[in-house]
Amino acid sequence: MTADWLETVPKCYICGNEHAILLMPVKDRWHGIEGDFSLYECKGCGLIYTNPRPKPEAISMYYPDSYRPHQPGANFNRQQSKTKKMTWLKNFFDSRSHFLPPIIPGGRLLEIGCSYGSFLEYARKLGWEVCGVDIAAEPINFGRQVLGLDIHHGTLESAKFPDKSFDVVTGWMVLEHLHDPVGTLKEIRRIIRPGGVVAFGIPNAASWEFKLFGPNWFALEIPRHLSHFTCHSVNELFTRTGFNLEKVYYQKNISNIPASLALLIEDRLGCGRVSGLLRNMARSSLFHRVSYPVAAVLSWLGMTGRMTVVGKPIPTNK
């Protein structure tokens, strides 16, 4: 990756403040793809952002074929197996990683970054009329051909949905990937109906995990994650784009911890059996269940490394 593929962020793209604090240098710890980056914290709204960052036309180079979120079959099968478990058990181990309001008769739901469509399929079974948007061709083909979902290949802006098209707009671990989150939220404001709901799952950059692991924090995912939000900065983003931040759910999930430990060990000693075991542990449903009591306590304290933020459009006088 050469400097020609990178761009410098001259100022905070949420609040416009030109003053930022250098936090630390960072690299791609997930795949080891070449590139030197840094994290800066805006002195205005507190947004932490990757700078420099890949240009929009170059960002695909950091999404290799092995990129796990773009593996449709395995992820979908795992989600399907969860839905077959007893309802009380599913509810007990609910990590609050997703959010859906009560079903609205004829309600329409849009998921941004829907990938292979597992969440859309789940929402459709609950009675929602669903639609998705994603830029990754392979998962989209799975969602269209296997699940029969309506998925637009491209960005939200390129979909050109009519005004006030949706009651709910969601994005699960996608907001931090966007080059222009302000523009995307403004587009959502245009297409969402009065009284609608927006919900995003995002890493929590104010968590103790980030403070402890620093550049080895698994949820940094440099440089695919361009923004690293806290409650304060996401509230600023919502306010400036016409939304009220209604609720923050700290997800009952601590899988970032073994994954970050794996990165820490690999940083010191290189890849090995222990780091491999930790990586597998982070993806294990058994680890999720065993660690759930600890995750629930940390969630109650607002200290987990992932959060779900829910907002509503600010009413206009029109």
N, C-alpha and C positions, 0 to 999 in steps of 0.2 A: 504494500500500500504506500503510494508516494504522497508527498505534500499536495500534489495537484488534485487529489481526491478528497482533501480535507478543507473545511471552512472554519474560520474563527468566528466566535459569537461575540459581537462587539458590546452588547449590553443585554440585560435581562429581557427576555421576550414575553414576560408576564407583566411586570410593572414598569419596564423601560429604564430602570436605574443602571447607570454606567459603572457603578462601583461594586466590585466583588472581591471576596477574599479567596486566595488560593488555599485549598484544603490539602490536596495531596496529588502526586502523580499516580496514574492508573494505567493498566493494560488489559487486554482481552484475556481474562483468566478462564473463560469457558472453553475456547477453542485455540487460543494461542496465536491468533492471526495478527500479523505485524501491525504496529501502530503505537505511537506514544500519545497519551491523552492526560488531561488533568481534570480534577473536580474543582469548581468554583462555587462559592456561596454568595448569592446576591445580598447586599447590605440593606436593600429595600424590603423585599417580601420574603427573603430567606430561601428562595428556590436554589437548590443545588443542581448545577448543570455540567454536562460534559463539554470540555472546550480544550483544543479544537474538537470537531466532530466530523464524521463522514458527511459529504454532501448528499442530498437526496438521491442523486443519480448513482452514487457509489455505495450506499448503505447495503445494498443486496450482497456485496462482496463479503459482508460480515455475517451472512446467514447461509452457512454451508448446508449441503444436502443432509448432513447428520444432525442439524438443529432440531432438538427434541420436540419443541412445541409444534413443529410442522410434520410430525410423524402421525398421520391420521389413524391408521388401523389400530395400533396398540393403545393409543389414548382413548379412542372410541370404545374399544372392547372393555377397557378398564372401567370407563364410566357406565357402560351398560351393566356390567357385573354388579356395580354398586346399587343400581336401581332395583335389582332383584332381591335385595336384603329386606328384612322386616322393617316396617316403617319406624317403629320405636327405636330400633338400633341406628337407622340412618339419622334420625333426629338427634339422638344422643351424641353421635359423633359429628354433628354438623359443625363445620369449621367457619361458617359464615363467609365463605369465599365468594359466594354469589348472593344476589338479592333480587327478589321479585315481589312487587306489590300484589295485593289480591287481584284475581282475574277480573278484567273488565269485559263485559259482553261485547264481542267484536273488536276487542283490543288488539292493537298492532304493536309489535316489538321489533326493534332493530338491534342487532349486535354488530359492533365495529370490531374488526379483527377476529372474526368468528372461526377462522381456521377450518377444521374438518366438520364443524357443525354440531358437536355434542350438546352444547348448551341450548342451541336452537331447537334441536330435537326434543330435549327435555321440556322446554317452554311450550312447544307445539302440542306435546302430549297433555299439558295442563290446560290447553284451550286457547293459547295465544295464536294469532296470525303472525308468522315470523318472517323475517328477512335478514340477510347478512351482508357484510362487506368485508373483503380481505384482498391483500395484494399477492398472496402466495398461491400459485396455480395448482400445485399438486393437492393440497388439502381441499381447495375449492372443488376440484373435480370429484373428490370423494364425497363431499357434501351434496353435490348436485346429483351425481350418478347413483350413489348407494342410498342416500337418505332422501333424495328428491326435494332438496331445499332450494329456495330462491336466494342465490348468493351473487352479488355483483363483484366482478373482478376489477379491482382498482381502489382508489381512495374514496372516502365519503364524499368529498367535493365533486369527484367525477361522476358519481351516481346520479346527481341532480334530481334528488327526490323532490316532490311538490311540497309547498309550505304545509306545515301542520299535518304531517303524514303519520306520526307515530305517538303512541301513548307512553312508551318506555324505550329508552335508548341505553344500551349497556356496552361495556368494554372491559374484558377481564385480562388484566396485565397487558394492556395495550397503550394506555395514555402516555406512559413513560417512553414509548418508542417513537412518538410523533415529533417531527421537526417543528410543527406549528400547532401546539395544543390550543392556543388562543383561537386560531382560525377554525379549528375543528369544533371547538365548543360553540363558537358563533354560528357555525353551520348547523349544529345540533339545535341551537336555540331557534333557528328558522324553521326546522322541520318538526319540532316537537309541538304537541298540542297543549293548549292552556291546561294547567293542572297536571301535566305529565311528570314523569320521573326519569332522572338520569342516574346511573349507578356505575361506578368504576372500581375494579380491584387494582390496587397499586402497592408497590413496596413502600414501607414506612421508613424514610430516611432519618426520622427522629428517634428510631429505636435504639436500644442498648446494643443490639446485634451489630449495627453499623459502627457504633463507637468502639466496640470490642475488636471487631475483625478488620476495620478500616478497608484498605484496598482489596482484601481477601473476602469481603462480605459477598456472599453468593448472589444476592439480589441486586448488586450493582450492575452486573451483566454489561460491562463496558465492551464496545461502544454502542451496542444495540439499544441500551437505555440511555436516552439523551437527557431526560429530566429525572430528578430524584426528589420526590415530593415529601413534604411534611404537612400536617394538618393546616398550619398557617399558610403555606404557599398554595395549597390546593384551594383553600378558602378564598385567597386572593384571585386565583384563576377563575373560580366560579363567579365571584362578585363582578369581575371585570367583563364577563361574557354574558351576564344576565341571569345568573342562577343564585339561589340561596343554598348554602350547605346545610342540609337538614339533619344528617346523622352520620356518625363515623362508627363503623364496626371494626374492632381489632380482631383479625382473624385468628381462630384457635388452631394455629399451625406453627410449628417451630422446626420445620424441615430445613430451613435455612441454616440451622446450627450445625448439623453433621456435614452438610454440603460446604459450609464455610470452613469448618475444620479440615476437610479434605483439601481445599485450596491452600490453606495455611501450611499444611504438611508438604504439599507439592511445591510450594514456594521455597520451603527450607530444604527439603530432601529429595524433591523430584517425585514423579509418579511411582506408586508402589502398591503393595497389597492392602495396607491399612487405608490409604486414601481411597482406593477402589471400593473397599467395604463401606466406608463412610458415604461415598457417593450413592451406592446402592441402598444404604439405610435411608437416605434422604428421600428416595423415591418409593420406599416401602409402605404399603398400607398398614402393615403390622406396626411399624414405627409410629405411624400417625395415631393408631389406637392406643398403644402403650404410653405414648407421650402426651395423650390428650389431657389428663388431669393437670399437668404442668402448663400446657398450652392454654387451658381454660383459665387458670389463675393469672397468667401473664396477660391474657386478653382482658380480663376484668380490670387489671392494673393499667391497661393501655400501653403495654410494653412489647407486643409482638411485632415481628418484622414485616407484616403485611396488613393492609387495612382495606376495607370496602367503604367508599364514600358515596353518599346518596344526596342528591340535590333536586330542587324543583325550580322551574322558571319563575323569575320575578314578574309578577303581574304588571302589565302596562296599562296606561290610561286610555288606550284606544278601545 
